């Protein structure tokens, strides 16, 4: 019996030391990880809204709008500013693609034009097909558009507001287009406030 208690005590001590070491490692690395995550987010925002020199998180301010069904896929809202003036919005939207959410960051200028689009994550999409919606050639089609209308077509676009789907990834392509439509609609509503 004494051996069992001794063994249990040793295991408890090892567990406590391991837990303590993990806690210390977390406390030491957490600020650095947070700062790097924030820096990456700011860089991504700058890519989709290059006219902005800084961004202010307005997700909390937009909560009332985000409860409306058409904005249910919106995760974050950032106001882009330059020289004290609003130049647009960076909006993170996650509509459902073929295999899960296609997390997309959309930059919308104050006038309603799409400044840039970046797919942050399409990890649930089919590798080699759906994941190709993050390629620059596909995303460049959205730049300069002022939706609506915004329609995904399988062939070469012939009309204003049409974008060509990635071959074999129409559902994923539509998810990105949906993200752009939602972001443009939200930016318009936010601009009126």
Secondary structure, DSSP 8 states (H G I E B T S, - for coil): -HHHHHHHHHHHHHHHHHHHHHHHHHHHHHHHHHHHHHHHHHHHHHHH-TT-SEEEE-TTTTHHHHTSGGGTTEEEEEEEEETTEEEEEEEEEEEE-SSSEEEEEEEEETTS-EEEEEEEE-TTS-TTTGGGGGSHHHHGGGTT---S--EEESS---STTEEE--TT-HHHHHHHHHHHHHHHHHHHHHHT-
